[in-house]
Amino acid sequence: MAFDSTSTYVATEPLKQAVDAAVILERPLLIKGEPGTGKTRLAEELAASMDTQLITWHIKSTTRATQGLYEYDAVSRLRDSQLGVEGVENVANYIKPGKLWEAFTADKRVVLLIDEVDKADIEFPNDLLQELDRMAFHVHETNEIISAQHRPIIVITSNNEKELPDAFLRRCFFHYIEFPDHETLQAIVDVHYPDIAPRLASEALQVFFELREAPGLKKKPSTSELVDWLKLLMADELALEALYQRDPSKALPPLAGALIKNEQDTQLLQRLAFMVRRQGR
């Protein structure tokens, strides 16, 4: 297969090559990049392009690797045995398959997304090494082996909240999604809003890149936030006019809450705008 851009997703050449390489090597594709650069969306579009199921495992700080395999509910079984519930002797009735189990036993090849792997404990990735290598795992309670009928395409995303173990990294194909340049971002805007006014797109992108280049910004606005901001501008004529008539010495563009998400950055931009006004006097 050869992954490509879709009608709703713009993939750069390096990203296309990374997807294809991971598929050929039969290794998990580890994707990093700024929040909002389309890491999770990549798995969704990959599954759609293959006309297959996307199985998503959202990782939290409390997630354990074994939950991706299966969970055995011993408490419910004990309770049911005390109540005389029928079928309690069959331990399989108390085993809940996890996301890897679902992916391994699917009727056809699926895309498995392990989303934000760096949120979990540092040992979490290492605890999955054997299962991802062998594409199989042992269910101790029933003494059965769950093997992949069709090897899933595995996409793993990380926001760099913590370092991942070297042993885990060695088993992945890695790609960092660079923040889109002006041309790529224009293509992304065109995909989302094919009928957008050229002037609006031009003005909005200029303001957007100016905000991202502001020195000292704690959280730079992301691609997804740009898309949200444009949607608001297209729906609000007053905000749109304010954008067109914007004074560069003013701190924030109209509807800036879609782009700037904390008070530190708001105060920083206000100070920078104040300095611009003083220099203009």
C-alpha positions, 0 to 999 in steps of 0.5 A: 500500500502507499499512503497519500493525502485524502480529501480531508487530510494533507500529508507531507512527503516525509509523513507518507514515506514514514507510514509506508516504511512502517508498513513494509517493516511491520513495525509500530509507527511512532509519531511525535509533534506539537499538539494539534498537528494531526497525529491522532488524525493520521491514524483515522485517515489511514484507516479510512484510506484502507477501508478498515476499522480503527481501534483506538486505545486512549492512554491515561496516567493510570493505564496499565499495559495489561489492560490492552491485552485483557482484564480478568474480573475476579471480584465479579466471579467471586460474587457470582459464585456466592450468589449461585449464578449460572456459568461461574465455573467458566472463567472465560465469562469474566475476561474482558478483551482489551484493544490489542485482543480486539486488533489481533482477532479482527476479521481483517487487517485493522489500524490500532492507535495507541494514543498519547503513550507518554501519559502512562507510567515509564514502564508502560511501553516496555511492558508491551514489547513482547506482545508487539514483537510476537503479535501474540500473548498468553491468557493465563486464566484460560491457558490460551494464546491470542495471536494476530490473525492479520497483523495490525498497522500500529500507530503510536502517538506521543506529545513528548511529555516524558522520554520513552525507553530505548528498547521500545524506540528500537522497535518503532519507526519514528517520525516527527511531524514538523509544524506546517510551513505557509504553503502546507498550512494553506493546503490544510485550510483549503481542505477544510474550507474550500470556499474560503475567501482568499483575503480571509485566508491570507490575512488569517495566516499572516496573523497566525504566523505572527502569533507563533513567532512572538518571543516567549510564547508558552503555548504556540497556537496549533493547526487545529486551533487555526481551523477553529479560528477560521470557522469563527471568523467565517461566521462572524462578520464583525470579527472578520471586519476587525481582522481586516482593519486590525491595528498591529499595535493591538495585542490580540486579534479578534476571537483570540480565545480560539488561538491563545489559551492561557493568561501568561501568553495573553499578558505577554502579547499585551506587553509586546503590543505596548512596546510596539506602540511606544516605539511608534511614538 
